[in-house]
Amino acid sequence: MNVHADPHAFEEELIRLSEVCYAVAQTLTKDPELARCLAEETILRAWAERGSLDLSNGLKPVLLSRLRAHFIARYRDLAAAKRIPNLVSYPAFSPRRREYVREEAKTRAVRH
């Protein structure tokens, strides 16, 4: 199946791999809701970038690599926000990332 040339095949492959993405995200986050968000974000970004992805080794390694990278970036953001309380207002954070860090900090505070 040539997922690079056929958008329908790419979509089917993304759907097929969505459970794998969720399972890996669940293992990384230990939180079903965060895992769902992380997996969805990874799949949506892959769909948006489908024309420029290097699929020479297949779609699964690309998705899992990106999922891990998204997880690490979020973990770093949260760790930094805990160390430096006003970091969320730092200009290098995009508005979307600032909002995510704020919400995640609230969620974690409620849980602990």
Accessible surface in RSA format (square Angstrom, percent):
REM  Atomic radii and reference values for relative SASA: ProtOr
REM  Chains: A
REM  Algorithm: Lee & Richards
REM  Probe-radius: 1.40
REM  Slices: 20
REM RES _ NUM      All-atoms   Total-Side   Main-Chain    Non-polar    All polar
REM                ABS   REL    ABS   REL    ABS   REL    ABS   REL    ABS   REL
RES MET A   1   163.44  84.6  77.88  51.5  85.56 203.7  92.06  78.3  71.38  94.6
RES ASN A   2    94.81  65.4  80.59  77.9  14.22  34.2  36.88  88.8  57.93  56.0
RES VAL A   3    21.09  13.9  18.08  16.4   3.01   7.3  18.08  15.7   3.01   8.2
RES HIS A   4    93.24  51.0  67.36  46.8  25.88  66.2  50.07  51.6  43.17  50.2
RES ALA A   5    76.44  70.3  42.79  66.0  33.65  76.5  52.52  74.0  23.92  63.4
RES ASP A   6    63.71  44.6  61.85  61.6   1.85   4.4  22.75  53.5  40.96  40.9
RES PRO A   7    80.86  58.9  77.42  70.6   3.43  12.5  80.52  66.5   0.33   2.1
RES HIS A   8   111.95  61.2 107.66  74.8   4.29  11.0  83.06  85.6  28.89  33.6
RES ALA A   9     6.75   6.2   6.05   9.3   0.70   1.6   6.75   9.5   0.00   0.0
RES PHE A  10     1.60   0.8   1.60   1.0   0.00   0.0   1.60   1.0   0.00   0.0
RES GLU A  11    76.03  43.7  76.03  57.5   0.00   0.0  14.31  27.7  61.72  50.4
RES GLU A  12    79.52  45.7  73.81  55.8   5.71  13.6  31.01  60.0  48.50  39.6
RES GLU A  13    26.56  15.2  25.74  19.5   0.81   1.9   3.84   7.4  22.71  18.5
RES LEU A  14     6.55   3.6   6.47   4.6   0.07   0.2   6.51   4.6   0.04   0.1
RES ILE A  15   114.20  65.0 107.59  80.2   6.61  15.9 109.99  79.2   4.21  11.4
RES ARG A  16   148.73  62.4 128.66  65.6  20.08  47.8  73.07  99.9  75.66  45.9
RES LEU A  17     2.42   1.3   2.42   1.7   0.00   0.0   2.42   1.7   0.00   0.0
RES SER A  18    36.42  30.8  34.11  45.5   2.30   5.3  19.88  42.3  16.53  23.2
RES GLU A  19   140.02  80.4 133.57 101.0   6.45  15.4  49.06  94.9  90.96  74.3
RES VAL A  20    48.52  31.9  45.21  40.9   3.31   8.0  48.46  42.1   0.06   0.2
RES CYS A  21     0.72   0.5   0.72   0.8   0.00   0.0   0.00   0.0   0.72   0.8
RES TYR A  22    82.75  38.6  82.75  47.1   0.00   0.0  66.44  49.9  16.31  20.1
RES ALA A  23    55.92  51.4  49.46  76.3   6.46  14.7  53.92  75.9   2.01   5.3
RES VAL A  24    48.77  32.1  47.05  42.6   1.72   4.2  48.75  42.4   0.02   0.1
RES ALA A  25     0.00   0.0   0.00   0.0   0.00   0.0   0.00   0.0   0.00   0.0
RES GLN A  26    59.22  33.1  58.11  42.5   1.11   2.6  28.19  60.0  31.04  23.5
RES THR A  27    88.44  62.9  80.72  81.8   7.72  18.4  62.12  83.4  26.31  39.8
RES LEU A  28    57.53  32.0  40.99  29.3  16.55  41.6  43.90  30.8  13.63  36.7
RES THR A  29    20.37  14.5   6.70   6.8  13.68  32.6   9.32  12.5  11.06  16.7
RES LYS A  30   159.82  78.0 129.60  79.5  30.23  72.0 107.05  96.4  52.77  56.2
RES ASP A  31    15.32  10.7  14.23  14.2   1.08   2.6   5.42  12.8   9.90   9.9
RES PRO A  32    81.18  59.2  79.50  72.5   1.68   6.1  79.82  65.9   1.36   8.5
RES GLU A  33    95.98  55.1  93.40  70.7   2.58   6.1  55.38 107.1  40.60  33.1
RES LEU A  34    16.97   9.5  16.76  12.0   0.21   0.5  16.76  11.8   0.21   0.6
RES ALA A  35     0.00   0.0   0.00   0.0   0.00   0.0   0.00   0.0   0.00   0.0
RES ARG A  36    99.07  41.6  98.69  50.3   0.38   0.9  51.45  70.3  47.62  28.9
RES CYS A  37    44.67  33.8  40.55  45.2   4.12   9.7  10.53  26.7  34.14  36.8
RES LEU A  38     1.41   0.8   1.41   1.0   0.00   0.0   1.41   1.0   0.00   0.0
RES ALA A  39     5.32   4.9   5.32   8.2   0.00   0.0   5.32   7.5   0.00   0.0
RES GLU A  40    79.53  45.7  77.40  58.6   2.14   5.1  32.81  63.5  46.73  38.1
RES GLU A  41    20.87  12.0  16.34  12.4   4.53  10.8  11.31  21.9   9.56   7.8
RES THR A  42     0.33   0.2   0.02   0.0   0.31   0.7   0.02   0.0   0.31   0.5
RES ILE A  43    31.45  17.9  31.45  23.4   0.00   0.0  31.45  22.7   0.00   0.0
RES LEU A  44   119.74  66.7 115.82  82.9   3.93   9.9 116.21  81.6   3.54   9.5
RES ARG A  45    81.05  34.0  78.99  40.3   2.06   4.9  25.91  35.4  55.14  33.4
RES ALA A  46     0.00   0.0   0.00   0.0   0.00   0.0   0.00   0.0   0.00   0.0
RES TRP A  47    82.31  33.0  82.31  39.8   0.00   0.0  60.49  32.3  21.82  35.4
RES ALA A  48    81.61  75.0  46.60  71.9  35.01  79.6  52.62  74.1  29.00  76.8
RES GLU A  49    64.45  37.0  60.29  45.6   4.16   9.9  27.86  53.9  36.59  29.9
RES ARG A  50    82.74  34.7  80.44  41.0   2.30   5.5  16.37  22.4  66.37  40.2
RES GLY A  51    67.95  83.8   0.00   N/A  67.95  83.8  40.05 109.9  27.90  62.5
RES SER A  52    96.81  81.8  61.42  82.0  35.39  81.5  53.86 114.7  42.95  60.2
RES LEU A  53     5.90   3.3   1.34   1.0   4.56  11.5   3.11   2.2   2.79   7.5
RES ASP A  54   104.89  73.5  88.78  88.4  16.10  38.1  43.13 101.5  61.75  61.6
RES LEU A  55    22.57  12.6   6.22   4.4  16.35  41.1   7.71   5.4  14.86  40.0
RES SER A  56    93.91  79.4  50.84  67.9  43.06  99.2  51.97 110.7  41.93  58.7
RES ASN A  57   127.78  88.1 101.48  98.1  26.30  63.3  25.05  60.3 102.73  99.3
RES GLY A  58    30.39  37.5   0.00   N/A  30.39  37.5  28.90  79.3   1.49   3.3
RES LEU A  59     5.47   3.0   0.77   0.5   4.70  11.8   0.77   0.5   4.70  12.7
RES LYS A  60    96.65  47.2  95.66  58.7   0.99   2.3  44.22  39.8  52.43  55.8
RES PRO A  61    65.13  47.5  55.35  50.5   9.78  35.6  61.84  51.1   3.30  20.5
RES VAL A  62    25.77  17.0  21.16  19.2   4.61  11.1  25.71  22.3   0.05   0.1
RES LEU A  63     0.81   0.5   0.81   0.6   0.00   0.0   0.81   0.6   0.00   0.0
RES LEU A  64    38.49  21.4  37.65  26.9   0.84   2.1  37.65  26.4   0.84   2.3
RES SER A  65    52.47  44.3  49.83  66.5   2.64   6.1  18.20  38.8  34.27  48.0
RES ARG A  66    75.94  31.9  74.91  38.2   1.03   2.4  19.45  26.6  56.49  34.2
RES LEU A  67     0.00   0.0   0.00   0.0   0.00   0.0   0.00   0.0   0.00   0.0
RES ARG A  68   123.72  51.9 123.72  63.1   0.00   0.0  37.72  51.6  86.00  52.1
RES ALA A  69    57.29  52.7  47.17  72.8  10.11  23.0  52.34  73.7   4.94  13.1
RES HIS A  70    24.32  13.3  22.25  15.5   2.07   5.3  15.32  15.8   9.00  10.5
RES PHE A  71    45.28  22.7  45.22  28.0   0.07   0.2  45.28  27.5   0.00   0.0
RES ILE A  72    68.62  39.0  67.96  50.6   0.66   1.6  68.62  49.4   0.00   0.0
RES ALA A  73    23.36  21.5  21.69  33.5   1.67   3.8  23.06  32.5   0.30   0.8
RES ARG A  74    38.46  16.2  38.46  19.6   0.00   0.0  14.09  19.3  24.37  14.8
RES TYR A  75   139.93  65.3 137.21  78.1   2.72   7.1  92.32  69.4  47.61  58.7
RES ARG A  76   153.77  64.6 149.59  76.3   4.18  10.0  61.60  84.2  92.17  55.9
RES ASP A  77    11.67   8.2  11.03  11.0   0.64   1.5   0.64   1.5  11.03  11.0
RES LEU A  78    13.32   7.4  12.82   9.2   0.50   1.3  12.82   9.0   0.50   1.3
RES ALA A  79    29.46  27.1  23.04  35.6   6.42  14.6  28.09  39.6   1.37   3.6
RES ALA A  80    15.62  14.4  15.62  24.1   0.00   0.0  15.62  22.0   0.00   0.0
RES ALA A  81    14.74  13.6   7.05  10.9   7.69  17.5   7.37  10.4   7.38  19.5
RES LYS A  82   140.72  68.7 109.24  67.0  31.48  75.0  77.23  69.5  63.49  67.6
RES ARG A  83   167.68  70.4 136.70  69.7  30.98  73.8  73.91 101.0  93.77  56.8
RES ILE A  84    91.99  52.3  91.19  67.9   0.80   1.9  91.99  66.2   0.00   0.0
RES PRO A  85   105.84  77.1  88.22  80.4  17.62  64.0  92.62  76.5  13.22  82.2
RES ASN A  86   117.77  81.2 110.15 106.4   7.62  18.4  26.26  63.2  91.51  88.4
RES LEU A  87    26.93  15.0  24.56  17.6   2.37   6.0  26.93  18.9   0.00   0.0
RES VAL A  88    23.23  15.3  23.12  20.9   0.12   0.3  23.18  20.1   0.06   0.2
RES SER A  89    79.75  67.4  58.98  78.7  20.77  47.8  44.76  95.3  34.99  49.0
RES TYR A  90   117.42  54.8 112.46  64.0   4.95  12.9  69.80  52.5  47.61  58.7
RES PRO A  91   115.21  84.0  89.87  81.9  25.34  92.1  95.37  78.7  19.83 123.3
RES ALA A  92    80.48  74.0  40.63  62.7  39.85  90.7  52.20  73.5  28.27  74.9
RES PHE A  93    24.30  12.2  22.02  13.6   2.27   5.9  22.81  13.8   1.48   4.2
RES SER A  94    55.57  47.0  47.27  63.1   8.30  19.1  44.88  95.6  10.69  15.0
RES PRO A  95    97.44  71.0  91.32  83.2   6.13  22.3  92.92  76.7   4.52  28.1
RES ARG A  96   164.62  69.1 154.36  78.7  10.26  24.4  76.52 104.6  88.10  53.4
RES ARG A  97    91.91  38.6  87.15  44.4   4.76  11.3  15.65  21.4  76.26  46.2
RES ARG A  98    51.72  21.7  51.72  26.4   0.00   0.0   3.47   4.7  48.25  29.2
RES GLU A  99    85.54  49.1  85.54  64.7   0.00   0.0  45.21  87.4  40.32  32.9
RES TYR A 100    47.88  22.4  42.16  24.0   5.72  14.9  42.97  32.3   4.92   6.1
RES VAL A 101     0.81   0.5   0.81   0.7   0.00   0.0   0.81   0.7   0.00   0.0
RES ARG A 102   100.38  42.1  95.63  48.7   4.75  11.3  37.64  51.4  62.75  38.0
RES GLU A 103    78.80  45.2  78.62  59.5   0.19   0.4  36.09  69.8  42.71  34.9
RES GLU A 104     6.69   3.8   5.45   4.1   1.25   3.0   0.89   1.7   5.81   4.7
RES ALA A 105    44.83  41.2  37.17  57.4   7.65  17.4  40.52  57.1   4.30  11.4
RES LYS A 106   122.85  59.9 117.99  72.4   4.86  11.6  82.65  74.4  40.20  42.8
RES THR A 107    54.36  38.7  48.88  49.6   5.48  13.1  31.15  41.8  23.22  35.1
RES ARG A 108    57.00  23.9  56.51  28.8   0.49   1.2   8.98  12.3  48.02  29.1
RES ALA A 109    74.60  68.6  48.07  74.2  26.53  60.4  59.00  83.1  15.60  41.3
RES VAL A 110   131.66  86.6 103.21  93.4  28.45  68.6 110.64  96.1  21.02  57.0
RES ARG A 111   109.94  46.2  73.41  37.4  36.53  87.0  58.83  80.4  51.11  31.0
RES HIS A 112   169.79  92.8 111.78  77.7  58.01 148.4  99.93 103.0  69.86  81.3
END  Absolute sums over single chains surface
CHAIN  1 A     7278.6       6223.8       1054.8       4346.8       2931.8
END  Absolute sums over all chains
TOTAL          7278.6       6223.8       1054.8       4346.8       2931.8
